[in-house]
Amino acid sequence: MNVITKSFDLGDGRTIEIETGKLAKQADGAVVVKMGDTMLLATVVSTVGAKAGVDFLPLSVDYQEKYAAAGRIPGGFLRREARLSDYEILISRLVDRALRPMFPEDYHSDTQVMISLISADKNITPDCLAGLAASAAIAVSDIPFNGPISEVRVAKIDGQLVINPYLSDLERATMEFLVAGTENDIVMVEGEANEISEAEMVEAIEFAHKAIVVQVQVQKELTEAVGKTVKRTYSHEESNPELREQVYAATYDKVYAIAKSGTSKHERGDKFGEILMDFIASLGEDIDDVTGFLSKKYFHDVQYDAIRNLVLDEGIRLDGRDVRTVRPIWSEVGYLPAAHGSAVFTRGETQSLTTVTLGSKDDEQMIDGAFVNGYNKFLLHYNFPGFSTGEVRPNRGAGRREIGHGNLAMRSLKKVLPGLEENPYTIRIVSDILESNGSSSMATVCAGTLALMDAGIKIKAPVSGIAMGLITDEKTGKYAILSDILGDEDHLGDMDFKVTGTEKGIVACQMDLKINGLKWEVLTNALNQAKEARLHILNEMKKTIAEPREDYKAHAPRIVSLTIDKEFIGAVIGPGGKIIQEMQRETGASISIEEVGNKGIVEIFADNKAAIDAAVGRINAIAAKPEIGATYEGKVKSIMPFGAFVEIMPGKDGLLHISEIAWERLETMDGVLKEGDKVTVKLLDVDKQGKMKLSKKALMPRPPKPEATEKK
């Protein structure tokens, strides 16, 4: 067994170790990456040869957490790891987006990357190590790859930028981004921030790239140590240079003219299709499958070049806009009368119908993962049906794309939600995309903001989002930054990035780069142009609704949050839950109680004010502390020769001594009071044992002295 290990320092004494040659030796490449007690096993397998007719890379990336890594047994009936959770899918997507552009364009073998969390350090997040592990596994294989790449988390904590911070420190972060890159370039960025400037974001990305360079160099050393510097040879594409020249000569000018005509998405697609069909028909009826396949491939190249040249040479885009113009926007709130909050947001040919639903603590989402577990009070779900693009497509639940787009919108809106004291609700936002031609995730952010304000949620500030593109010519150095990109521009551009923010600054970002040599100046200009666009969109949104409604909708449920002393939690719940169940049954309210520190947080949820008031009154009666000098309406619980015990609060009895019942002297309790009588008393004192001294006579006027009566 030839085990090879490389390690490096993060610059602050913490180290990361990469090991190969010990585990999973039948895979094309396998490594174990270790930081602290967190360990990831990454493997890669790629078939030799490619399927006929495939002109893309069939790459799958799966990240999975083993529950044993954290010393846990999975929940559920099966008690085993099942389908990937949303969290695992999001990490898989992050790695996929960083790796995919690094494979040669003509490499089409089925390729599978698997990353498993096999040991979990609760303070070291595995997601920032997954990209490094995947790339290192490819680096020790013979699979063709234009890497290595690596992925790091950069966060600003206490004013300082930190690489791969501890989980406990992330709670204080004002920004955090996962950044992937090669030795020379940035490939992918995703993360969130507390309304930061564009300059701060560029600074963080530059800082992250310096750490990536070190990690890439270590992988190169590992490749040499393993002896995998020579990669496998392959031939996955047939070519026909003469046919390529024919396609260009016959179709380029026609494609350029249609691209310049400013037609709609479907009309443009139909006309492009006609040009291709006419060309194939011109080749005769006896063309073989390879010729037909290559004709379509070369025609796609024609579209790619023509549309990019149109933008770079004339500044004209597919729908006739210039590079900075945002498509027309209209929006409406309160469109769905029965929803707790709703909005329609339309930008060009992209439309989102979004709802907000307010729920109680019982509606929280339980997160049961190997590394992440707990409860989530804010949910955002994004749906992308086939009809939104005019396609017939079966609904099979949310795919990876839907989960990723929804997560970006969730990150954005989470940053402006009020705190727990101002908003006790569990909030669910659902964005149904009804039309799509260019960034439906950014439409979701805008529609989500409008729907939250329509629901009366006191968000800190409205958020808008914009999708940007970039087209470059590496030979001439010319480039064009595109605001509010179309779907076709997304596929044909060199960079696709989405930025969301308030008037004050950026709250979330997602960026994918497909070119080498992106200059920091270009990135800065792109972010500044994005700011201009998202502020324009924000102003359009404010024309519909500028701030949250003063109150929730009349039909929205109400929640009241109370804080009680820890000692009263048991009294509110009662033996076996008897008291709290009785209160819920009699008031019609839903009541939950949670111990937080030395306090109990009680949430009362109901769809009418009367139920809320009744439950609040009963809980206050149980949890309130008797105040000396206060007056109470009590109930006589028992009679003794020396007085009566009176219940002034549920479960709280005090002694009303015979001498405190009336000003005149009473010789006996006979006939004075009986059990069940209501009596108004004043609390005179509470001794060290908690015994309460009550008085009835203290609330009566003192009778005049006898001598004063005689003088009168």
PEDA-V926848 format. One record per run of one state. SS is the DSSP state (@ for helix, = for strand, . for the rest). FROM is the first residue (numbers start at 1). LEN is the number of residues. If there is no record, write none. Layout:
SS,FROM,LEN  SS,FROM,LEN
This chain:
.,1,3  =,4,6  .,10,5  =,15,6  .,21,8  =,29,7  .,36,2  =,38,9  .,47,12  =,59,7  .,66,1  @,67,4  .,71,15  @,86,15  .,101,10  =,111,9  .,120,7  @,127,13  .,140,10  =,150,8  .,158,2  =,160,4  .,164,3  @,167,4  .,171,2  =,173,9  .,182,4  =,186,11  .,197,1  @,198,29  .,227,14  @,241,20  .,261,4  @,265,18  .,283,6  @,289,26  .,315,14  =,329,5  .,334,7  =,341,7  .,348,2  =,350,10  .,360,1  @,361,3  .,364,1  =,365,4  .,369,4  =,373,4  .,377,1  =,378,7  .,385,1  @,386,4  .,390,10  @,400,15  .,415,11  =,426,10  .,436,4  @,440,16  .,456,8  =,464,9  .,473,6  =,479,5  .,484,3  @,487,6  .,493,2  =,495,7  .,502,4  =,506,8  .,514,6  @,520,23  .,543,15  =,558,8  @,566,8  .,574,1  @,575,13  .,588,2  =,590,7  .,597,2  =,599,8  .,607,2  @,609,15  .,624,7  =,631,10  .,641,2  =,643,7  .,650,2  =,652,6  @,658,3  .,661,17  =,678,9  .,687,5  =,692,4  .,696,1  @,697,3  .,700,6  @,706,6  .,712,1
